[in-house]
Amino acid sequence: MTQTKIAPNRLKRYRRMWRDIRADWILYLLLVPGMVYVVLFHYIPMLGVANAFRDYSAVTGPGAWRGLEIFEKLFSRVAFQRAFRNNIIISLFKLLCGFPVPIILSLMINEIRRPRVKKFIQTAIILPNFISWFIISGLLFAMFSVTSGAIPGLIRALNPNAVITNVLQDKDCIRTVVIGSYVWQASGMGTIVYLAAITGIDQQLYEAAMIDGAGKWQQMVHITLPTLLPTIIVLFIFRVGSVMNAGFDQIYALSNSLVVSKIDIIDTYVFKIGIEQAKFSEATAAGLFKSAIGLVLVLTTNYLAKKVDPDSGIM
Amino acid sequence: MKKRKKSGHIARTRGEQIGYAIIMLVLGLFAFSTIYPVWHVVMYSISDSKLSMSGGFFFWPRGFSLKSYKMVFQTSQIWIAYRNSILVTFVGTVMSVGLSAITAYPLSRKRLHGRNFLSMVVFFTMLFSGGMIPLYLQVARLGLLDTFWSMILPTCMSAYNMFILRNFMQGVPDSLEESARIDGANDFIILVRIILPLCTPSLAAIAMFYGVHYWNNYMNCLLYTNSTGLQVLPLYLRTVLNSAAANALSASSDLSSLGEAASVLTEETVKMTVVAVSVIPIILVYPYLQRFYTKGITVGAVKG
C-alpha cells in the first residue's frame, strides 16, 4: 500500500489494480448484484427528484422545466401546510413521549429480582413490535369500539349512563391514540439496548455503594444513570436525526375520513396526491422537501454525536 | 448471578419496598396491555355473537362458537392473502439475506479496491432517498407494477442489515481464508464454506429482521399492486376492518350453507376473527423470533 503512494506513476497503479481485480474476479463479481440493486432502486430514483422541478405526466412523461414554481405551488396548498404541521407535531410528541419511556422501563426491569418474572415482562413488552399496524388497528378497535369494545364495555358496566366517545374516530383524541399506540408498540424494543448497557455495569460499583449506605434509588441516580448517559445521548441524537419520519405505516392504518385532518403527515400526503391523484411533480416535490430536511438533520446530529462520543458517529 | 441474589436478601427500607411494589405494578400493567388485547381478540372470536355484543373484558369466551372461523375460512380471499404473505416473507427473506451476504463479504475484505468508496455508495442510501414517487416511477419503468416481484425487489436489501453483516465478517481473521485458498478454494467457496458458517448468529438476526419486515410490510403491496390476487394479509385485514366490507362478508351469499346461524354472527365477531387469524401465526413463532431479535439489536448496537 505504501508503495502505491510513493509511486507517482498512475498507469502503474491502474495496472496493479487491474491485475488484482483479475486475480480476485470472483470477489468483484459477488458485488455486482448488490450494486445493481442500489443503482436501480436507490440512485436512479434519486435522479427522479428532477421531476420536482418540471412537469411530469403519467402519459407523456417529463415536460417543461418549472424551476421552483412547483414548490411554490405546493407550499401554498392548505393540505400540504396541514400535513407539514401535523408531521412536526406528531414527530415531536413521539420523540418527547417515546424517548424517555424505554429508559424508565429498563431501569424498572433492572430492579426485578426474579429472573423468570424479568424474562416474562421483557418478552411481553417486546411483542407489539412484531405486529403489523393493521393488526394493531384491529386490536385498538377491539379495545375501544363503542359498541363492543373492552373499555367502553367496562365503563358501561360501571356506569350505564356514561357517554362514551369513539376515540378512534374523534378528532380531539386521535393524536393521543397515535402517540400512545406508538409508545406502546416501540418502547419494548427500545429497552433492549439500555438493558444490554446496564448488564455491562460492574457489579462491584453497586456493592461499594451499598457498603457506603446508598439505597436503591441512590444507586440508580449515581451509578446506573450516569453509566447509561452516553448511550442515552447518542440514541437521542440519532432519534432527532430521523424525526421527520412520522410513521406512514401507523398513520395510514389508523386514518379514517373523520380524523384524517389531524393526523395526515407528509408521507401520507405524498401517497394521496402522488399515487391516488397522479400529481407526480407536486408529490415528488413534497417527498424531496422531507428527504432534504431529513438529510440535514442526520448530518447535523451525526456531527453532534461525534462531538459527544468520537466512536459513536455513523460516519 | 450469585451477587444479585445476595443483594435481594439485604433488608430494605419501607420506601424501597413501596418503590418495588410500584415498579411491579407499572410493569405488570404494561405487560398486561400488550398481552391482553391479543387474548381478548381470540376469546371474542370464539364467543357466541349474541353474548359478546355488549363488549367488556373477555378473560374467557362467552358461550362457544366457531361459526365465524368457518365463515372466514370459506372466503377464498383470506387463503390468497395468507399464501401471498407467506410467499413474500419466505422468498423475500431468502433473497434479502443472500443479497446482503454476497454484498457484505467483498466489502469486508481489505484487499478490495475501492472498498471505502463502494461502502459509501451503499451507506448514502441510508441518508437520502428520492422518495416514494420517484421509486414508484422506477418500479413502473422496470415493468414490475402489479407483479409478485414488486413486493420484494424494491426493498430487497437494507443497508443497515448489510452493514451489520459486514462488520461481523470483518471480525473473521484473514488467516482462515488464506489456508482455504492454499487448498484451492475460490472466494465463493470461502464465503459459503467458511465465512457464512462463522456468521450464523448475525445471519439469523438479519434473517429475523427481514422476515418480520416482509411479514408486516404492506407498503410495497399498496403502492405497486392492484389485483386482489396479489393482496397481502395486512391489506386484507384493512378491507375487513372497514365495516362495509365486513358487513358484506357476513351477509354474503356463499354463507347460505350456514343458514340461520350466519344471521347471528355480528360484524364485530367477524372482524375479531380475522384479526385473530392474522395475529396467531406471529404469536406462535414469537418466542423463537424474540431470541434472535434481541441478539441482533445488541450486535447492531455494539458496532458503534
Chai-1 contact restraints between the chains, C-beta under 6 A:
chainA,res_idxA,chainB,res_idxB,connection_type,confidence,min_distance_angstrom,max_distance_angstrom,comment,restraint_id
A,M17,B,H113,contact,1.0,0.0,6.0,A-B,restraint_1
A,I26,B,N186,contact,1.0,0.0,6.0,A-B,restraint_2
A,I26,B,D187,contact,1.0,0.0,6.0,A-B,restraint_3
A,I26,B,F188,contact,1.0,0.0,6.0,A-B,restraint_4
A,L27,B,P106,contact,1.0,0.0,6.0,A-B,restraint_5
A,L27,B,D187,contact,1.0,0.0,6.0,A-B,restraint_6
A,L30,B,I102,contact,1.0,0.0,6.0,A-B,restraint_7
A,L30,B,P106,contact,1.0,0.0,6.0,A-B,restraint_8
A,L31,B,P106,contact,1.0,0.0,6.0,A-B,restraint_9
A,P33,B,L99,contact,1.0,0.0,6.0,A-B,restraint_10
A,G34,B,L99,contact,1.0,0.0,6.0,A-B,restraint_11
A,G34,B,T103,contact,1.0,0.0,6.0,A-B,restraint_12
A,Y37,B,C156,contact,1.0,0.0,6.0,A-B,restraint_13
A,Y37,B,M157,contact,1.0,0.0,6.0,A-B,restraint_14
A,V38,B,V122,contact,1.0,0.0,6.0,A-B,restraint_15
A,F41,B,P154,contact,1.0,0.0,6.0,A-B,restraint_16
A,H42,B,T125,contact,1.0,0.0,6.0,A-B,restraint_17
A,I44,B,Q138,contact,1.0,0.0,6.0,A-B,restraint_18
A,P45,B,G130,contact,1.0,0.0,6.0,A-B,restraint_19
A,P45,B,P134,contact,1.0,0.0,6.0,A-B,restraint_20
A,P45,B,L135,contact,1.0,0.0,6.0,A-B,restraint_21
A,P45,B,Q138,contact,1.0,0.0,6.0,A-B,restraint_22
A,M46,B,G130,contact,1.0,0.0,6.0,A-B,restraint_23
A,G48,B,G130,contact,1.0,0.0,6.0,A-B,restraint_24
A,G48,B,P134,contact,1.0,0.0,6.0,A-B,restraint_25
A,G48,B,L137,contact,1.0,0.0,6.0,A-B,restraint_26
A,V49,B,G130,contact,1.0,0.0,6.0,A-B,restraint_27
A,V49,B,P134,contact,1.0,0.0,6.0,A-B,restraint_28
A,M108,B,I23,contact,1.0,0.0,6.0,A-B,restraint_29
A,M108,B,L27,contact,1.0,0.0,6.0,A-B,restraint_30
A,E111,B,I23,contact,1.0,0.0,6.0,A-B,restraint_31
A,R113,B,G8,contact,1.0,0.0,6.0,A-B,restraint_32
A,I121,B,L27,contact,1.0,0.0,6.0,A-B,restraint_33
A,I121,B,A31,contact,1.0,0.0,6.0,A-B,restraint_34
A,A124,B,A31,contact,1.0,0.0,6.0,A-B,restraint_35
A,A124,B,T34,contact,1.0,0.0,6.0,A-B,restraint_36
A,A124,B,I35,contact,1.0,0.0,6.0,A-B,restraint_37
A,I125,B,F30,contact,1.0,0.0,6.0,A-B,restraint_38
A,I125,B,T34,contact,1.0,0.0,6.0,A-B,restraint_39
A,I126,B,Q290,contact,1.0,0.0,6.0,A-B,restraint_40
A,L127,B,T34,contact,1.0,0.0,6.0,A-B,restraint_41
A,P128,B,T34,contact,1.0,0.0,6.0,A-B,restraint_42
A,F130,B,V212,contact,1.0,0.0,6.0,A-B,restraint_43
A,F130,B,I282,contact,1.0,0.0,6.0,A-B,restraint_44
A,S132,B,N216,contact,1.0,0.0,6.0,A-B,restraint_45
A,S132,B,P234,contact,1.0,0.0,6.0,A-B,restraint_46
A,F134,B,P234,contact,1.0,0.0,6.0,A-B,restraint_47
A,F134,B,L237,contact,1.0,0.0,6.0,A-B,restraint_48
A,F134,B,R238,contact,1.0,0.0,6.0,A-B,restraint_49
A,I135,B,S278,contact,1.0,0.0,6.0,A-B,restraint_50
A,I135,B,V279,contact,1.0,0.0,6.0,A-B,restraint_51
A,G138,B,L241,contact,1.0,0.0,6.0,A-B,restraint_52
A,G138,B,V275,contact,1.0,0.0,6.0,A-B,restraint_53
A,L139,B,P37,contact,1.0,0.0,6.0,A-B,restraint_54
A,A142,B,H40,contact,1.0,0.0,6.0,A-B,restraint_55
A,A142,B,V41,contact,1.0,0.0,6.0,A-B,restraint_56
A,M143,B,P37,contact,1.0,0.0,6.0,A-B,restraint_57
A,S148,B,G55,contact,1.0,0.0,6.0,A-B,restraint_58
A,S148,B,E268,contact,1.0,0.0,6.0,A-B,restraint_59
A,G149,B,G55,contact,1.0,0.0,6.0,A-B,restraint_60
A,A150,B,H40,contact,1.0,0.0,6.0,A-B,restraint_61
A,A150,B,F57,contact,1.0,0.0,6.0,A-B,restraint_62
A,P152,B,G55,contact,1.0,0.0,6.0,A-B,restraint_63
A,G153,B,G55,contact,1.0,0.0,6.0,A-B,restraint_64
A,G153,B,G56,contact,1.0,0.0,6.0,A-B,restraint_65
A,L154,B,G56,contact,1.0,0.0,6.0,A-B,restraint_66
A,A157,B,G56,contact,1.0,0.0,6.0,A-B,restraint_67
A,I192,B,T294,contact,1.0,0.0,6.0,A-B,restraint_68
A,I192,B,I297,contact,1.0,0.0,6.0,A-B,restraint_69
A,V193,B,A301,contact,1.0,0.0,6.0,A-B,restraint_70
A,A196,B,T298,contact,1.0,0.0,6.0,A-B,restraint_71
A,Q203,B,K3,contact,1.0,0.0,6.0,A-B,restraint_72
A,K216,B,E16,contact,1.0,0.0,6.0,A-B,restraint_73
A,V270,B,M132,contact,1.0,0.0,6.0,A-B,restraint_74
A,G274,B,I133,contact,1.0,0.0,6.0,A-B,restraint_75
A,F280,B,I133,contact,1.0,0.0,6.0,A-B,restraint_76
A,A283,B,I133,contact,1.0,0.0,6.0,A-B,restraint_77
A,T284,B,I133,contact,1.0,0.0,6.0,A-B,restraint_78
A,G287,B,G131,contact,1.0,0.0,6.0,A-B,restraint_79
A,G287,B,M132,contact,1.0,0.0,6.0,A-B,restraint_80
A,G287,B,I133,contact,1.0,0.0,6.0,A-B,restraint_81
A,S291,B,F128,contact,1.0,0.0,6.0,A-B,restraint_82
A,S291,B,S129,contact,1.0,0.0,6.0,A-B,restraint_83
A,S291,B,G131,contact,1.0,0.0,6.0,A-B,restraint_84
A,L295,B,L127,contact,1.0,0.0,6.0,A-B,restraint_85
A,L295,B,F128,contact,1.0,0.0,6.0,A-B,restraint_86
A,V298,B,L127,contact,1.0,0.0,6.0,A-B,restraint_87
A,D311,B,G304,contact,1.0,0.0,6.0,A-B,restraint_88
A,S312,B,G304,contact,1.0,0.0,6.0,A-B,restraint_89
